[in-house]
């Protein structure tokens, strides 16, 4: 991955974007510290599909989250008592 100083990325944005499309992710540095990454849209979409949903997203989703938490009645097997006598 190539690294671009923020002022170079701003001044030569078209070149920065072309490098991202042709060569893959490009790192942006600010004062020598890696700060951000520009990635091609295909890579971003792949990463988004691979990401697990957050707890907040799961809790706010309209999908049912609690199915089969409580087993249906008479479908639970019970342990038999041992005769120790």
C-alpha positions as CSV (number, residue, x, y, z in Angstrom):
1,X,0.0,0.0,0.0
2,X,1.3,3.4,-0.9
3,X,1.2,6.2,1.6
4,X,0.2,9.8,0.7
5,X,0.7,12.8,2.9
6,X,-2.7,14.6,3.3
7,X,-1.6,17.7,1.5
8,X,-0.4,15.6,-1.5
9,X,-3.6,13.6,-1.5
10,X,-5.6,16.9,-1.6
11,X,-3.5,18.6,-4.2
12,X,-3.3,15.5,-6.5
13,X,-6.7,13.9,-5.7
14,X,-7.3,12.6,-9.3
15,X,-3.9,10.9,-9.3
16,X,-4.6,9.6,-5.7
17,X,-8.0,8.2,-6.9
18,X,-6.5,6.6,-10.0
19,X,-3.8,4.9,-7.9
20,X,-6.5,3.5,-5.7
21,X,-8.5,2.1,-8.6
22,X,-5.4,0.7,-10.3
23,X,-3.2,-0.4,-7.4
24,X,-5.6,-0.9,-4.5
25,X,-5.9,0.8,-1.1
26,X,-3.9,3.9,-0.5
27,X,-3.0,5.2,3.0
28,X,-3.3,8.9,3.9
29,X,-0.9,10.2,6.6
30,X,-1.1,13.3,8.7
31,X,2.2,14.4,10.4
32,X,3.6,11.0,9.6
33,X,0.8,9.1,11.3
34,X,-1.4,6.8,9.2
35,X,-4.9,8.4,9.4
36,X,-7.1,7.0,6.7
37,X,-7.3,4.7,3.8
38,X,-9.0,5.1,0.4
39,X,-10.2,1.8,-1.0
40,X,-11.9,0.9,-4.3
41,X,-15.6,0.6,-4.1
42,X,-15.5,-3.2,-4.8
43,X,-13.2,-3.7,-1.8
44,X,-15.5,-1.5,0.4
45,X,-18.6,-3.5,-0.7
46,X,-16.8,-6.8,0.1
47,X,-15.7,-5.6,3.5
48,X,-19.2,-4.4,4.3
49,X,-20.7,-7.8,3.3
50,X,-18.1,-9.6,5.4
51,X,-18.6,-7.4,8.5
52,X,-20.7,-8.7,11.3
53,X,-23.7,-6.5,12.4
54,X,-23.2,-4.5,15.6
55,X,-25.2,-5.3,18.7
56,X,-27.2,-2.1,18.1
57,X,-28.1,-3.2,14.6
58,X,-29.2,-6.6,15.8
59,X,-31.4,-5.2,18.5
60,X,-33.0,-2.6,16.2
61,X,-33.5,-5.0,13.3
62,X,-37.1,-6.0,12.5
63,X,-36.2,-9.7,12.3
64,X,-37.2,-12.0,15.1
65,X,-34.4,-12.6,17.6
66,X,-36.0,-14.9,20.1
67,X,-37.4,-17.8,18.2
68,X,-36.9,-21.2,19.8
69,X,-35.6,-19.7,23.1
70,X,-38.2,-21.6,25.0
71,X,-38.8,-25.2,23.7
72,X,-42.3,-26.3,22.9
73,X,-44.2,-28.0,25.7
74,X,-43.8,-31.8,25.9
75,X,-40.9,-31.8,23.5
76,X,-38.2,-31.6,26.2
77,X,-36.7,-34.9,27.3
78,X,-36.4,-35.4,31.0
79,X,-33.7,-37.4,32.8
80,X,-34.9,-40.5,34.4
81,X,-34.5,-41.0,38.1
82,X,-31.9,-43.6,39.0
83,X,-33.0,-46.4,41.4
84,X,-30.2,-46.5,43.9
85,X,-31.9,-49.1,46.2
